[in-house]
Amino acid sequence: MSNLELKVPPVVLVLIAGALMWTLALAFPGASFLFPAAKVAGIAFGGLGVAVALLGVWAFRSAGTTVDPRVPDQSATLVVRGVYRISRNPMYLGFLLVLMGWGVILGNVPAFALLPAFVFYMNRFQIIPEERYMNEKFGEAFRQYTRKVRRWV
């Protein structure tokens, strides 16, 4: 399964997860829940997710390094400022928040089952391989950073 490492662009994974969440909501309409502010809450989660992800992109661009996680060898610098003081993976955290918002809008319990699967996939096939490379390239500086900042939050 290591052939899946760093192969699928994370944005594509978000779209796939979102489509699967929608499919589950359609397949299990009896497991739906509604509350008055569901759309507002979903949009708030999604908006927060977009903001967090964009802050991550901005920090990478400001540091002059690649935002494409499929090519970690093109990383020019270890980014540890801005939103990266809170999360080692703010773009992925932002994507998770967007999916959480989508789940709230869908208002369907089985749709939320995709969220742990998304986190598992991202950890196994995206984050761990990236961290392996960062450890090799940036050594002790990266190890110190991982001791100070958590993967997600």
DSSP file (Angstrom, degrees, kcal/mol; ACC not computed):
  #  RESIDUE AA STRUCTURE BP1 BP2  ACC     N-H-->O    O-->H-N    N-H-->O    O-->H-N    TCO  KAPPA ALPHA  PHI   PSI    X-CA   Y-CA   Z-CA
    1    1 A M    >         0   0    0      0, 0.0     3,-2.0     0, 0.0     4,-0.2   0.000 360.0 360.0 360.0  -5.1    0.0    0.0    0.0
    2    2 A S  G >   +     0   0    0      1,-0.3     3,-1.5     2,-0.2     0, 0.0   0.686 360.0  77.3 -66.7 -14.2    3.0    2.3    0.1
    3    3 A N  G 3  S+     0   0    0      1,-0.3    -1,-0.3     3,-0.0   122,-0.0   0.638  87.3  60.3 -69.9 -10.6    2.4    3.0   -3.6
    4    4 A L  G X> S+     0   0    0     -3,-2.0     3,-1.6     3,-0.1     4,-0.6   0.573  77.5 119.3 -86.6 -10.5   -0.5    5.3   -2.4
    5    5 A E  T <4 S-     0   0    0     -3,-1.5   121,-0.2     1,-0.3   120,-0.1  -0.365  92.5 -14.9 -62.8 126.4    2.0    7.5   -0.5
    6    6 A L  T 34 S+     0   0    0    119,-2.7    -1,-0.3    -2,-0.2   120,-0.1   0.713 107.7 110.8  58.2  25.9    2.0   11.1   -1.7
    7    7 A K  T <4  +     0   0    0     -3,-1.6    -2,-0.1   118,-0.2    -1,-0.1   0.865  59.8  59.7 -97.1 -42.8    0.2   10.1   -4.9
    8    8 A V  S  < S-     0   0    0     -4,-0.6    -1,-0.1     1,-0.0    -2,-0.1  -0.769  87.6-117.8 -95.5 126.2   -3.3   11.6   -4.7
    9    9 A P    >>  -     0   0    0      0, 0.0     4,-1.7     0, 0.0     3,-0.9  -0.387  22.8-127.8 -59.0 132.9   -3.6   15.4   -4.3
   10   10 A P  H 3> S+     0   0    0      0, 0.0     4,-2.1     0, 0.0     5,-0.2   0.822 108.1  59.1 -54.8 -34.1   -5.2   16.2   -1.0
   11   11 A V  H 3> S+     0   0    0      1,-0.2     4,-2.0     2,-0.2     5,-0.1   0.894 104.8  50.9 -62.4 -37.7   -7.8   18.5   -2.6
   12   12 A V  H <> S+     0   0    0     -3,-0.9     4,-2.5     1,-0.2    -1,-0.2   0.896 107.8  53.0 -64.5 -40.0   -8.9   15.5   -4.7
   13   13 A L  H  X S+     0   0    0     -4,-1.7     4,-2.9     1,-0.2    -2,-0.2   0.885 107.2  51.9 -62.2 -38.7   -9.2   13.4   -1.6
   14   14 A V  H  X S+     0   0    0     -4,-2.1     4,-2.8     2,-0.2    -1,-0.2   0.924 110.4  48.2 -63.1 -44.0  -11.4   16.1    0.0
   15   15 A L  H  X S+     0   0    0     -4,-2.0     4,-2.2     2,-0.2    -2,-0.2   0.907 113.2  47.7 -63.9 -41.5  -13.7   16.0   -3.1
   16   16 A I  H  X S+     0   0    0     -4,-2.5     4,-2.6     2,-0.2    -2,-0.2   0.938 113.3  47.7 -63.8 -47.1  -13.9   12.2   -3.0
   17   17 A A  H  X S+     0   0    0     -4,-2.9     4,-2.5     1,-0.2    -2,-0.2   0.914 112.0  50.4 -61.3 -42.8  -14.6   12.2    0.7
   18   18 A G  H  X S+     0   0    0     -4,-2.8     4,-2.1     2,-0.2    -1,-0.2   0.900 111.1  48.2 -62.4 -40.8  -17.3   14.9    0.2
   19   19 A A  H  X S+     0   0    0     -4,-2.2     4,-2.4     2,-0.2    -2,-0.2   0.904 111.9  49.4 -66.2 -41.2  -18.9   12.9   -2.6
   20   20 A L  H  X S+     0   0    0     -4,-2.6     4,-2.5     2,-0.2    -2,-0.2   0.881 109.1  52.7 -65.6 -37.0  -18.9    9.8   -0.5
   21   21 A M  H  X S+     0   0    0     -4,-2.5     4,-2.2     2,-0.2    -2,-0.2   0.924 110.2  47.7 -62.4 -43.7  -20.4   11.7    2.4
   22   22 A W  H  X S+     0   0    0     -4,-2.1     4,-2.0     2,-0.2    -2,-0.2   0.908 110.7  52.0 -63.1 -42.4  -23.2   12.9    0.1
   23   23 A T  H  X S+     0   0    0     -4,-2.4     4,-2.4     1,-0.2    -2,-0.2   0.909 109.6  49.2 -61.0 -43.5  -23.7    9.3   -1.2
   24   24 A L  H  X S+     0   0    0     -4,-2.5     4,-2.0     1,-0.2    -1,-0.2   0.891 108.4  53.6 -63.9 -38.9  -24.0    8.0    2.4
   25   25 A A  H  < S+     0   0    0     -4,-2.2    -1,-0.2     1,-0.2    -2,-0.2   0.890 112.3  44.6 -62.8 -38.8  -26.5   10.7    3.2
   26   26 A L  H  < S+     0   0    0     -4,-2.0    -2,-0.2     1,-0.2    -1,-0.2   0.874 113.7  50.2 -70.5 -37.4  -28.6    9.6    0.2
   27   27 A A  H  < S+     0   0    0     -4,-2.4    -2,-0.2     1,-0.3    -1,-0.2   0.782 119.7  35.1 -73.3 -27.1  -28.3    5.9    1.0
   28   28 A F    ><  +     0   0    0     -4,-2.0     3,-1.7    -5,-0.2    -1,-0.3  -0.519  63.6 155.0-127.0  65.2  -29.3    6.3    4.7
   29   29 A P  G >  S+     0   0    0      0, 0.0     3,-1.2     0, 0.0    -1,-0.1   0.769  71.3  65.8 -65.2 -23.7  -31.9    9.0    4.8
   30   30 A G  G 3  S+     0   0    0      1,-0.3    -5,-0.0    -3,-0.1    -2,-0.0   0.638  93.4  61.2 -71.8 -12.6  -33.3    7.6    8.1
   31   31 A A  G <  S+     0   0    0     -3,-1.7    78,-2.4    -6,-0.2    -1,-0.3   0.117  81.5 120.5 -99.6  21.1  -30.1    8.5    9.9
   32   32 A S  B <   -A  108   0A   0     -3,-1.2     2,-0.4    76,-0.2    76,-0.3  -0.484  42.8-165.1 -85.2 155.8  -30.5   12.2    9.2
   33   33 A F        -     0   0    0     74,-3.1     2,-0.4    -2,-0.2    -2,-0.1  -0.982   1.0-161.3-136.7 149.4  -30.7   14.8   11.9
   34   34 A L        +     0   0    0     -2,-0.4    71,-0.1     4,-0.0     3,-0.0  -0.980  11.3 173.1-131.0 143.4  -31.9   18.4   11.7
   35   35 A F    >   -     0   0    0     -2,-0.4     3,-2.0     1,-0.1     4,-0.2  -0.979  43.1-107.4-144.7 153.5  -31.4   21.4   13.8
   36   36 A P  T 3  S+     0   0    0      0, 0.0     3,-0.3     0, 0.0     4,-0.2   0.791 114.4  38.1 -53.2 -38.7  -32.3   25.0   13.1
   37   37 A A  T 3> S+     0   0    0      1,-0.2     4,-3.1     2,-0.1     5,-0.3   0.054  77.4 120.9-103.5  27.0  -28.9   26.4   12.5
   38   38 A A  H <> S+     0   0    0     -3,-2.0     4,-2.9     1,-0.2     5,-0.2   0.918  77.5  44.9 -59.0 -46.7  -27.4   23.4   10.6
   39   39 A K  H  > S+     0   0    0     -3,-0.3     4,-2.6    -4,-0.2    -1,-0.2   0.912 114.8  48.4 -65.9 -40.8  -26.6   25.4    7.5
   40   40 A V  H  > S+     0   0    0      2,-0.2     4,-2.2     1,-0.2    -2,-0.2   0.933 114.4  46.0 -63.9 -45.1  -25.2   28.3    9.4
   41   41 A A  H  X S+     0   0    0     -4,-3.1     4,-2.7     2,-0.2    -2,-0.2   0.912 113.2  50.0 -64.1 -42.6  -23.0   26.0   11.5
   42   42 A G  H  X S+     0   0    0     -4,-2.9     4,-2.6    -5,-0.3    -2,-0.2   0.911 111.7  47.1 -62.7 -43.0  -21.9   24.0    8.5
   43   43 A I  H  X S+     0   0    0     -4,-2.6     4,-3.1    -5,-0.2    -1,-0.2   0.875 111.1  52.9 -66.5 -36.8  -20.9   27.2    6.6
   44   44 A A  H  X S+     0   0    0     -4,-2.2     4,-2.5     2,-0.2    -2,-0.2   0.941 111.6  45.0 -64.0 -47.1  -19.1   28.4    9.7
   45   45 A F  H  X S+     0   0    0     -4,-2.7     4,-2.5     2,-0.2    -2,-0.2   0.942 116.1  47.1 -59.3 -47.3  -17.1   25.2   10.0
   46   46 A G  H  X S+     0   0    0     -4,-2.6     4,-2.5     2,-0.2    -2,-0.2   0.908 112.1  49.2 -62.4 -43.2  -16.4   25.2    6.2
   47   47 A G  H  X S+     0   0    0     -4,-3.1     4,-2.3     2,-0.2    -1,-0.2   0.900 111.3  49.4 -63.6 -41.3  -15.4   28.9    6.3
   48   48 A L  H  X S+     0   0    0     -4,-2.5     4,-2.7    -5,-0.2    -1,-0.2   0.912 110.8  51.6 -62.4 -41.9  -13.1   28.3    9.2
   49   49 A G  H  X S+     0   0    0     -4,-2.5     4,-2.5     2,-0.2    -2,-0.2   0.915 109.6  48.1 -61.4 -44.5  -11.6   25.4    7.3
   50   50 A V  H  X S+     0   0    0     -4,-2.5     4,-2.6     1,-0.2    -1,-0.2   0.918 112.5  50.0 -62.4 -42.8  -11.0   27.4    4.2
   51   51 A A  H  X S+     0   0    0     -4,-2.3     4,-2.2     2,-0.2    -2,-0.2   0.925 111.7  47.1 -62.7 -45.1   -9.4   30.2    6.2
   52   52 A V  H  X S+     0   0    0     -4,-2.7     4,-1.7     2,-0.2    -2,-0.2   0.930 113.8  47.9 -63.2 -45.3   -7.0   27.8    8.1
   53   53 A A  H  X S+     0   0    0     -4,-2.5     4,-2.2     1,-0.2    -2,-0.2   0.916 111.7  49.7 -62.4 -43.1   -6.0   26.1    4.8
   54   54 A L  H  X S+     0   0    0     -4,-2.6     4,-2.9     1,-0.2    -1,-0.2   0.855 106.5  55.5 -66.7 -33.9   -5.4   29.4    3.1
   55   55 A L  H  X S+     0   0    0     -4,-2.2     4,-2.2     2,-0.2    -1,-0.2   0.889 108.1  50.0 -63.3 -37.3   -3.3   30.6    6.0
   56   56 A G  H  X S+     0   0    0     -4,-1.7     4,-2.0     2,-0.2    -2,-0.2   0.922 111.6  47.0 -64.7 -44.5   -1.2   27.4    5.5
   57   57 A V  H  X S+     0   0    0     -4,-2.2     4,-2.9     1,-0.2     5,-0.2   0.929 111.7  51.3 -61.9 -45.4   -0.8   28.1    1.8
   58   58 A W  H  X S+     0   0    0     -4,-2.9     4,-2.8     1,-0.2    -1,-0.2   0.904 108.4  51.2 -59.8 -43.0    0.1   31.7    2.5
   59   59 A A  H  X S+     0   0    0     -4,-2.2     4,-1.6     2,-0.2    -1,-0.2   0.903 112.1  47.0 -62.5 -40.9    2.8   30.7    5.0
   60   60 A F  H  X>S+     0   0    0     -4,-2.0     5,-2.3     2,-0.2     4,-0.6   0.938 113.6  47.4 -65.3 -46.3    4.3   28.3    2.5
   61   61 A R  H ><5S+     0   0    0     -4,-2.9     3,-1.1     1,-0.2    -2,-0.2   0.910 110.6  52.4 -61.5 -42.0    4.2   30.9   -0.3
   62   62 A S  H 3<5S+     0   0    0     -4,-2.8    -1,-0.2     1,-0.3    -2,-0.2   0.836 110.0  49.0 -62.5 -32.7    5.8   33.6    2.0
   63   63 A A  H 3<5S-     0   0    0     -4,-1.6    -1,-0.3    -5,-0.2    -2,-0.2   0.519 114.2-119.9 -84.9  -5.3    8.6   31.2    2.8
   64   64 A G  T <<5 +     0   0    0     -3,-1.1     2,-0.3    -4,-0.6    -3,-0.2   0.827  69.2 127.5  72.6  32.6    9.2   30.4   -0.9
   65   65 A T      < -     0   0    0     -5,-2.3    -1,-0.3    -6,-0.1    10,-0.2  -0.790  63.8 -87.1-120.2 164.7    8.5   26.7   -0.6
   66   66 A T        -     0   0    0      8,-0.6    -1,-0.1    -2,-0.3    10,-0.0  -0.339  18.8-160.8 -71.4 146.1    6.2   24.4   -2.5
   67   67 A V        +     0   0    0     -2,-0.1    -1,-0.1     8,-0.0    -6,-0.0   0.418  65.8 102.9-100.1  -1.8    2.6   23.8   -1.5
   68   68 A D    >   -     0   0    0      1,-0.2     3,-1.5     3,-0.1     6,-0.2  -0.723  55.2-165.9 -84.5 107.3    2.3   20.6   -3.4
   69   69 A P  T 3  S+     0   0    0      0, 0.0    -1,-0.2     0, 0.0     6,-0.0   0.584  79.3  73.9 -72.7  -7.6    2.6   17.8   -0.8
   70   70 A R  T 3  S+     0   0    0      1,-0.2     3,-0.1   -63,-0.1    -2,-0.0   0.625  99.1  46.3 -78.6 -11.1    3.3   15.2   -3.5
   71   71 A V    X   +     0   0    0     -3,-1.5     3,-2.2     1,-0.1    -1,-0.2  -0.545  61.3 160.4-128.5  67.1    6.8   16.5   -4.0
   72   72 A P  G >   +     0   0    0      0, 0.0     3,-1.8     0, 0.0    -1,-0.1   0.732  69.2  72.9 -63.8 -19.3    8.3   17.0   -0.5
   73   73 A D  G 3  S+     0   0    0      1,-0.3    -2,-0.0    -3,-0.1    -3,-0.0   0.678  89.5  61.6 -67.9 -14.4   11.8   17.0   -2.0
   74   74 A Q  G <  S+     0   0    0     -3,-2.2    -8,-0.6    -6,-0.2     2,-0.4   0.390  73.1 123.8 -90.2   3.6   11.0   20.4   -3.4
   75   75 A S    <   -     0   0    0     -3,-1.8   -10,-0.1     1,-0.2     3,-0.1  -0.514  39.9-173.9 -66.1 121.2   10.5   21.8    0.1
   76   76 A A        +     0   0    0     -2,-0.4     2,-0.3     1,-0.2    -1,-0.2   0.753  62.3   9.7 -89.6 -26.3   12.9   24.7    0.4
   77   77 A T  S    S-     0   0    0    -17,-0.0     2,-0.7     2,-0.0    -1,-0.2  -0.982  73.8-106.2-152.0 157.7   12.5   25.5    4.0
   78   78 A L        -     0   0    0     -2,-0.3     2,-0.6    -3,-0.1    -3,-0.0  -0.817  36.5-149.0 -87.7 113.9   10.9   24.3    7.2
   79   79 A V        +     0   0    0     -2,-0.7   -19,-0.1     1,-0.1   -20,-0.0  -0.763  36.0 150.2 -91.1 118.4    7.9   26.5    7.9
   80   80 A V        +     0   0    0     -2,-0.6     2,-0.2   -21,-0.1    -1,-0.1   0.252  44.9  85.8-130.8   9.1    7.2   26.9   11.6
   81   81 A R  S >  S+     0   0    0      3,-0.1     3,-1.6   -22,-0.1     2,-0.1  -0.586  78.8  13.8-109.9 173.9    5.7   30.4   11.9
   82   82 A G  G >  S-     0   0    0      1,-0.3     3,-2.0    -2,-0.2     4,-0.2  -0.417 134.3  -4.4  65.8-135.7    2.2   31.7   11.5
   83   83 A V  G >> S+     0   0    0      1,-0.3     4,-1.8   -28,-0.2     3,-1.6   0.698 124.8  75.3 -64.6 -18.9   -0.5   29.0   11.6
   84   84 A Y  G <4 S+     0   0    0     -3,-1.6    -1,-0.3     1,-0.3    -2,-0.2   0.511  82.2  68.4 -74.1  -3.3    2.3   26.4   11.7
   85   85 A R  G <4 S+     0   0    0     -3,-2.0    -1,-0.3     1,-0.1    -2,-0.2   0.641 109.0  36.5 -81.4 -16.3    2.8   27.3   15.4
   86   86 A I  T <4 S+     0   0    0     -3,-1.6    64,-0.4     1,-0.4     2,-0.3   0.779 130.1  15.0-102.8 -37.9   -0.6   25.8   16.1
   87   87 A S     <  -     0   0    0     -4,-1.8    -1,-0.4    62,-0.1    64,-0.2  -0.999  53.4-146.8-142.5 138.7   -0.7   22.8   13.7
   88   88 A R  S    S+     0   0    0     62,-2.2    63,-0.2    -2,-0.3    64,-0.2   0.681 105.8  34.7 -74.7 -16.3    2.0   21.0   11.6
   89   89 A N     >  +     0   0    0     62,-1.1     4,-2.5    61,-0.3    -1,-0.2  -0.445  66.0 155.0-135.5  61.0   -0.7   20.4    9.0
   90   90 A P  H  > S+     0   0    0      0, 0.0     4,-2.8     0, 0.0     5,-0.2   0.825  75.5  56.9 -63.7 -30.0   -3.0   23.4    8.8
   91   91 A M  H  > S+     0   0    0      2,-0.2     4,-2.1     1,-0.2   -38,-0.2   0.938 111.3  43.0 -64.8 -43.0   -4.0   22.7    5.2
   92   92 A Y  H  > S+     0   0    0     -3,-0.2     4,-2.3     2,-0.2    -1,-0.2   0.881 113.2  52.3 -69.2 -37.8   -5.2   19.2    6.1
   93   93 A L  H  X S+     0   0    0     -4,-2.5     4,-2.4     2,-0.2    -2,-0.2   0.919 109.0  51.0 -61.3 -43.0   -6.8   20.5    9.3
   94   94 A G  H  X S+     0   0    0     -4,-2.8     4,-2.2     1,-0.2    -2,-0.2   0.907 108.5  51.0 -60.8 -42.0   -8.6   23.1    7.1
   95   95 A F  H  X S+     0   0    0     -4,-2.1     4,-2.3     1,-0.2    -1,-0.2   0.900 109.2  51.3 -62.2 -40.1   -9.8   20.3    4.8
   96   96 A L  H  X S+     0   0    0     -4,-2.3     4,-2.4     1,-0.2    -2,-0.2   0.911 109.1  50.5 -63.9 -41.9  -11.1   18.3    7.7
   97   97 A L  H  X S+     0   0    0     -4,-2.4     4,-2.5     2,-0.2    -1,-0.2   0.886 108.7  52.2 -63.6 -38.2  -13.0   21.3    9.0
   98   98 A V  H  X S+     0   0    0     -4,-2.2     4,-2.3     2,-0.2    -2,-0.2   0.930 110.9  47.5 -61.8 -44.9  -14.5   21.8    5.5
   99   99 A L  H  X S+     0   0    0     -4,-2.3     4,-2.4     2,-0.2    -2,-0.2   0.872 109.8  53.1 -65.4 -36.1  -15.7   18.2    5.5
  100  100 A M  H  X S+     0   0    0     -4,-2.4     4,-2.3     2,-0.2    -1,-0.2   0.926 109.3  49.2 -62.9 -43.2  -17.1   18.6    9.0
  101  101 A G  H  X S+     0   0    0     -4,-2.5     4,-2.3     1,-0.2    -2,-0.2   0.904 110.1  50.8 -61.1 -41.3  -19.1   21.6    7.8
  102  102 A W  H  X S+     0   0    0     -4,-2.3     4,-2.7     1,-0.2    -1,-0.2   0.898 108.9  52.3 -62.3 -41.2  -20.3   19.5    4.8
  103  103 A G  H  X>S+     0   0    0     -4,-2.4     4,-2.0     2,-0.2     5,-0.9   0.899 109.1  49.2 -61.9 -41.3  -21.4   16.8    7.3
  104  104 A V  H  <5S+     0   0    0     -4,-2.3    -2,-0.2     2,-0.2    -1,-0.2   0.916 111.6  48.8 -65.0 -42.8  -23.3   19.3    9.4
  105  105 A I  H  <5S+     0   0    0     -4,-2.3    -2,-0.2     1,-0.2    -1,-0.2   0.914 111.6  49.2 -62.9 -42.6  -25.0   20.6    6.3
  106  106 A L  H  <5S-     0   0    0     -4,-2.7    -1,-0.2    -5,-0.2    -2,-0.2   0.844  94.5-153.9 -65.1 -32.0  -25.9   17.1    5.1
  107  107 A G  T  <5 +     0   0    0     -4,-2.0   -74,-3.1     1,-0.2     2,-0.4   0.921  45.4 131.8  60.7  46.4  -27.2   16.4    8.6
  108  108 A N  B  >< -A   32   0A   0     -5,-0.9     4,-0.9   -76,-0.3     3,-0.4  -0.985  53.0-149.1-138.2 124.8  -26.6   12.7    8.3
  109  109 A V  H >> S+     0   0    0    -78,-2.4     3,-1.2    -2,-0.4     4,-0.5   0.918  97.6  52.3 -60.9 -48.8  -24.8   10.5   10.9
  110  110 A P  H >4 S+     0   0    0      0, 0.0     3,-1.3     0, 0.0     4,-0.4   0.826 100.2  64.6 -60.1 -28.4  -23.3    7.9    8.5
  111  111 A A  H >4 S+     0   0    0     -3,-0.4     3,-1.3     1,-0.3     4,-0.2   0.860  95.2  58.9 -60.5 -34.1  -21.8   10.8    6.5
  112  112 A F  H X< S+     0   0    0     -3,-1.2     3,-1.4    -4,-0.9    -1,-0.3   0.694  86.3  77.5 -69.2 -17.7  -19.6   11.6    9.5
  113  113 A A  T <X S+     0   0    0     -3,-1.3     4,-0.9    -4,-0.5    -1,-0.3   0.748  85.4  63.7 -63.2 -22.2  -18.1    8.1    9.4
  114  114 A L  H <> S+     0   0    0     -3,-1.3     4,-2.5    -4,-0.4    -1,-0.3   0.723  86.7  72.7 -74.0 -20.5  -16.0    9.3    6.5
  115  115 A L  H <> S+     0   0    0     -3,-1.4     4,-2.3    -4,-0.2    -1,-0.2   0.943  98.4  43.3 -64.8 -48.7  -14.2   11.9    8.8
  116  116 A P  H  > S+     0   0    0      0, 0.0     4,-2.8     0, 0.0    -1,-0.2   0.885 113.9  53.3 -63.0 -34.3  -12.1    9.3   10.7
  117  117 A A  H  X S+     0   0    0     -4,-0.9     4,-2.7     2,-0.2    -2,-0.2   0.906 108.4  49.8 -64.5 -40.1  -11.4    7.5    7.5
  118  118 A F  H  X S+     0   0    0     -4,-2.5     4,-2.8     2,-0.2     5,-0.2   0.930 112.1  47.3 -62.1 -46.2  -10.1   10.8    6.0
  119  119 A V  H  X S+     0   0    0     -4,-2.3     4,-2.7     2,-0.2     5,-0.2   0.922 112.8  49.6 -62.3 -44.3   -7.9   11.4    9.0
  120  120 A F  H  X S+     0   0    0     -4,-2.8     4,-2.8     2,-0.2     5,-0.3   0.947 113.0  46.1 -59.5 -49.3   -6.5    7.9    8.9
  121  121 A Y  H  X>S+     0   0    0     -4,-2.7     4,-3.1     1,-0.2     5,-0.5   0.938 113.5  48.7 -60.3 -47.2   -5.8    8.2    5.1
  122  122 A M  I  X>S+     0   0    0     -4,-2.8     5,-3.5     1,-0.2     4,-1.4   0.913 114.0  46.5 -61.8 -42.3   -4.1   11.6    5.5
  123  123 A N  I  <>S+     0   0    0     -4,-2.7     5,-2.6    -5,-0.2    -2,-0.2   0.959 120.4  37.6 -62.3 -50.0   -2.0   10.4    8.4
  124  124 A R  I  <5S+     0   0    0     -4,-2.8    -2,-0.2    -5,-0.2    -3,-0.2   0.912 129.8  24.9 -72.4 -45.6   -0.9    7.1    6.7
  125  125 A F  I  <5S+     0   0    0     -4,-3.1  -119,-2.7    -5,-0.3  -118,-0.2   0.544 134.6  21.7-104.1  -8.2   -0.5    8.1    3.1
  126  126 A Q  I  X<S+     0   0    0     -4,-1.4     4,-1.9    -5,-0.5    -3,-0.2   0.699 122.6  37.5-121.0 -59.2    0.3   11.9    3.3
  127  127 A I  I  ><S+     0   0    0     -5,-3.5     4,-3.1     2,-0.2     5,-0.2   0.941 114.4  49.6 -71.1 -49.6    1.6   13.1    6.6
  128  128 A I  H  ><S+     0   0    0     -5,-2.6     4,-2.2    -6,-0.3    -1,-0.2   0.926 114.1  45.9 -59.6 -46.1    3.8   10.2    7.7
  129  129 A P  H  > S+     0   0    0      0, 0.0     4,-1.9     0, 0.0    -1,-0.2   0.909 114.0  49.7 -62.6 -38.7    5.6   10.1    4.3
  130  130 A E  H  X S+     0   0    0     -4,-1.9     4,-2.8     1,-0.2    -2,-0.2   0.932 111.1  49.1 -62.2 -44.6    6.0   13.9    4.4
  131  131 A E  H  X S+     0   0    0     -4,-3.1     4,-2.5     1,-0.2    -1,-0.2   0.858 106.3  56.7 -66.0 -34.6    7.4   13.8    7.9
  132  132 A R  H  X S+     0   0    0     -4,-2.2     4,-1.8    -5,-0.2    -1,-0.2   0.939 111.7  42.8 -58.5 -46.6    9.8   11.0    6.9
  133  133 A Y  H  X S+     0   0    0     -4,-1.9     4,-2.8     2,-0.2     5,-0.2   0.927 112.9  51.4 -66.8 -44.9   11.2   13.3    4.3
  134  134 A M  H  X S+     0   0    0     -4,-2.8     4,-3.1     1,-0.2     5,-0.4   0.880 108.4  52.9 -61.8 -37.7   11.2   16.4    6.5
  135  135 A N  H  X S+     0   0    0     -4,-2.5     4,-1.4     1,-0.2    -1,-0.2   0.909 112.0  45.4 -63.3 -41.9   13.1   14.5    9.2
  136  136 A E  H  < S+     0   0    0     -4,-1.8    -2,-0.2    -5,-0.2    -1,-0.2   0.915 120.5  38.7 -66.4 -42.7   15.7   13.5    6.6
  137  137 A K  H  < S+     0   0    0     -4,-2.8    -2,-0.2     1,-0.1    -3,-0.2   0.899 130.1  25.4 -78.2 -41.1   16.0   17.0    5.1
  138  138 A F  H >X S-     0   0    0     -4,-3.1     3,-1.3    -5,-0.2     4,-0.6   0.486  84.3-179.7-109.0  -3.9   15.8   19.2    8.2
  139  139 A G  H >X  +     0   0    0     -4,-1.4     4,-2.1    -5,-0.4     3,-0.6  -0.072  66.4   9.0  51.4-127.1   17.0   16.8   10.9
  140  140 A E  H 3> S+     0   0    0      1,-0.3     4,-2.6     2,-0.2    -1,-0.3   0.816 126.1  60.0 -61.4 -34.0   17.1   18.1   14.5
  141  141 A A  H <> S+     0   0    0     -3,-1.3     4,-1.9     1,-0.2    -1,-0.3   0.916 109.2  44.0 -60.9 -41.9   15.2   21.3   13.6
  142  142 A F  H <X S+     0   0    0     -4,-0.6     4,-2.5    -3,-0.6    -2,-0.2   0.912 111.8  52.5 -69.2 -41.6   12.2   19.3   12.4
  143  143 A R  H  X S+     0   0    0     -4,-2.1     4,-1.2     1,-0.2    -2,-0.2   0.897 109.9  49.1 -62.2 -39.7   12.4   16.9   15.4
  144  144 A Q  H  X S+     0   0    0     -4,-2.6     4,-1.0     1,-0.2     3,-0.3   0.913 110.2  51.8 -63.6 -42.4   12.3   19.9   17.8
  145  145 A Y  H >X S+     0   0    0     -4,-1.9     4,-2.5     1,-0.2     3,-0.7   0.911 106.6  52.9 -60.6 -43.4    9.4   21.3   15.9
  146  146 A T  H 3< S+     0   0    0     -4,-2.5    -1,-0.2     1,-0.3    -2,-0.2   0.784 106.2  54.4 -66.6 -25.2    7.4   18.0   16.2
  147  147 A R  H 3< S+     0   0    0     -4,-1.2    -1,-0.3    -3,-0.3    -2,-0.2   0.754 115.8  38.6 -76.6 -22.9    8.0   18.1   19.9
  148  148 A K  H << S+     0   0    0     -4,-1.0     2,-0.4    -3,-0.7    -2,-0.2   0.785 117.1  45.0 -95.3 -31.7    6.4   21.6   20.2
  149  149 A V  S  < S-     0   0    0     -4,-2.5    -1,-0.2    -5,-0.1   -62,-0.1  -0.952  76.1-131.5-125.3 132.6    3.6   21.4   17.6
  150  150 A R        -     0   0    0     -2,-0.4   -62,-2.2   -64,-0.4   -61,-0.3  -0.328  24.4-113.4 -78.3 162.0    1.0   18.6   17.2
  151  151 A R  S    S+     0   0    0    -64,-0.2   -62,-1.1   -63,-0.2    -1,-0.1   0.934 106.4   4.9 -60.6 -50.4    0.1   17.1   13.8
  152  152 A W              0   0    0    -64,-0.2   -63,-0.2   -65,-0.1   -59,-0.1   0.876 360.0 360.0-102.5 -67.2   -3.4   18.3   13.7
  153  153 A V              0   0    0    -66,-0.1    -3,-0.1   -65,-0.1    -2,-0.1   0.259 360.0 360.0-150.8 360.0   -4.1   20.6   16.7
